[in-house]
Amino acid sequence: MNAAASPNTTPVTGDPAPTIVAFDIGEVVIDETRVWATWADIIGVSPLTFGAVLGVAIADGLGWEDVFDELAPNMVWQDFEDEHEARYGGFRDDDVYGDVRDCLTALQADGLKVVLCGNQPARRQAQLTALDLPHDAMAMSDDLGVEKPDPRFWERLLELAGAESAAEVLYVGDRVDNDVLSAMQAGLKTCWLRRGPWGRLHDLPDNVEADLVLEGLGELPMLIKAWRDDLEAANAEQSTPSS
């Protein structure tokens, strides 16, 4: 982990500010602590142990599924998905990060379109809808028929958002691989949210910068507004005839 990677609250691009802000779901909108605690309970280890092994897997560039190879090598975790869902019970209001509602509300009040879209099973859409989070469009990867980091995910996200170009959209995600780098390659603006296991343990490659790097969503509406205001001021200055 790169301990020197600190929040970047100044956009690194001189491009126009986004008019659409799209949010990943896990560890951006939803705190997934209960997801992992439920798996820990099923396989008979403590949440602390499961979290520690998950952290090692992330740091080694592995997937969360690899945790089962270490903690339950004789278990076919897919056989327990229904049990996990029954115990987990789906998204609840207390799973929503505390800064989410105010952020989404403020963005909409400032005239930005808000989209909720990430790698999730189709059943999560109804659960998110029931939480009544402010948004203009929503879709789970299962509904889109493709997951990040597949480039087709971004094509379908742009269609969902009604974006005329990728540069209109700022994608907020916690993972460097699935979210930041993948969205960059598709031409979207990016906000790396450094919370949750992936947000804390991932590092950006050398010479790669997200447009914004934050540790929470509280500042995001203000920063986008300042981004827009600064660019408007710069454009006005350029268009003013010199004396």
Helices and strands as residue ranges (DSSP letters): E 20-23, H 33-43, H 47-59, H 66-71, G 77-80, H 81-88, G 93-95, H 100-109, E 113-118, H 123-130, E 137-140, H 141-144, H 151-161, G 166-168, E 169-173, I 176-181, H 182-185, E 189-193, H 196-201, E 212-214, H 220-239
